Amino acid sequence: MNNKIIDDLNWRYATKKFNPEMKISSEDFDTICESLRLVPSSYGLQPVKYIVVNDKSMREKLLPLAYNQPQITAASHLIVICSYRNISPNMVGEHLSLMSETRNIPLEDLSKFGENMNASFAKLSTEELCEWTAKQAYISLGHIMHSCANLRIDATPMEGFNKKSFDEALDLTSKNLQSVLLLAVGYRSPEDNLARMAKVRKSTEDLFETI
Ligand SMILES: Cc1cc2nc3c(=O)[nH]c(=O)nc-3n(C[C@H](O)[C@H](O)[C@H](O)COP(=O)(O)O)c2cc1C
């Protein structure tokens, strides 16, 4: 087993009490942002947006919309992981252009790929599209938790918030976005007893089946 990976994963826990005085350095926060930029997604489309809420008054406004969970205001940084509500042929076109420029592939060579994408999105209702893009946001969550642990930065994944109210408070619908998850990042308070509790996990035998 790779001890570094396992140590990182045992070190991390869903932090309840952050130390509000401790802020993540801009260098470490840049690493977090770059890690999020490198998250894989279906078709490579990245139908997500990360909204970093630094504004103190906005964090206070969001607090009751997340059942007063203390991480909202105490964490060094609060990231609202959003996904797009709709994927237009225009967005697909932008993705193809980026691919073409980045890899120096003629745009015409990507047209079939674009047609396939557009055809599969056209079959989905608005709700199904929202659900599909939200799944992509969950990939970001899993990925960033490990990156943070590697940096010894605490991170709490959160879906305990009122999405509709967050969408309104952050004016997300007008931007074709929906809030999916929150990620509170910072440094644990020594008073957080959860940090000292053993991990509750099923056994390997329970979780895996080899066929
Ligand atoms: C998708 C997701 C949503 C979660 N939502 C919350 C939340 O709203 N508030 C919270 O304190 N913890 C939340 N958690 C943390 C879980 O309770 C925690 O990850 C789980 O109990 C395992 O504990 P550990 O992360 O400390 O190992 C969430 C975790 C996940 C993966």
The ligand as a Tripos MOL2 file, in Angstrom:
@<TRIPOS>MOLECULE
LIG
   31    33     1     0     0
SMALL
NO_CHARGES

@<TRIPOS>ATOM
      1 C1        -21.7450   14.8400   -0.4930 C.3       1 LIG1
      2 C2        -21.4630   15.0700    0.9490 C.ar      1 LIG1
      3 C3        -22.2410   15.9930    1.6580 C.ar      1 LIG1
      4 C4        -21.9600   16.2740    2.9880 C.ar      1 LIG1
      5 N1        -22.6440   17.2730    3.6440 N.ar      1 LIG1
      6 C5        -22.2240   17.6660    4.8770 C.ar      1 LIG1
      7 C6        -22.7800   18.8160    5.5060 C.ar      1 LIG1
      8 O1        -23.6610   19.4850    4.9760 O.2       1 LIG1
      9 N2        -22.2740   19.1600    6.7240 N.ar      1 LIG1
     10 C7        -21.2780   18.4760    7.3520 C.ar      1 LIG1
     11 O2        -20.8630   18.8690    8.4420 O.2       1 LIG1
     12 N3        -20.7450   17.3780    6.7780 N.ar      1 LIG1
     13 C8        -21.1860   16.9680    5.5690 C.ar      1 LIG1
     14 N4        -20.6120   15.8640    4.9640 N.ar      1 LIG1
     15 C9        -19.5670   15.1360    5.6710 C.3       1 LIG1
     16 C10       -19.9190   13.6760    5.9980 C.3       1 LIG1
     17 O3        -20.8000   13.6150    7.0690 O.3       1 LIG1
     18 C11       -18.5990   12.9370    6.2890 C.3       1 LIG1
     19 O4        -17.7830   13.0130    5.1280 O.3       1 LIG1
     20 C12       -18.8290   11.4640    6.6360 C.3       1 LIG1
     21 O5        -19.5050   11.3640    7.8470 O.3       1 LIG1
     22 C13       -17.5070   10.7060    6.7450 C.3       1 LIG1
     23 O6        -16.6570   11.2990    7.6810 O.3       1 LIG1
     24 P1        -15.2130   11.8850    7.3310 P.3       1 LIG1
     25 O7        -15.3640   12.7360    6.0890 O.co2     1 LIG1
     26 O8        -14.8730   12.7490    8.5210 O.co2     1 LIG1
     27 O9        -14.2790   10.7590    7.1320 O.co2     1 LIG1
     28 C14       -20.9180   15.5710    3.6490 C.ar      1 LIG1
     29 C15       -20.1700   14.6220    2.9200 C.ar      1 LIG1
     30 C16       -20.4270   14.3900    1.5990 C.ar      1 LIG1
     31 C17       -19.5350   13.4220    0.8420 C.3       1 LIG1
@<TRIPOS>BOND
     1     1     2 1
     2     2     3 ar
     3     2    30 ar
     4     3     4 ar
     5     4     5 ar
     6     4    28 ar
     7     5     6 ar
     8     6     7 ar
     9     6    13 1
    10     7     8 2
    11     7     9 ar
    12     9    10 ar
    13    10    11 2
    14    10    12 ar
    15    12    13 ar
    16    13    14 ar
    17    14    15 1
    18    14    28 ar
    19    15    16 1
    20    16    17 1
    21    16    18 1
    22    18    19 1
    23    18    20 1
    24    20    21 1
    25    20    22 1
    26    22    23 1
    27    23    24 1
    28    24    25 2
    29    24    26 1
    30    24    27 1
    31    28    29 ar
    32    29    30 ar
    33    30    31 1
@<TRIPOS>SUBSTRUCTURE
     1 LIG1         1 GROUP 0 **** ****
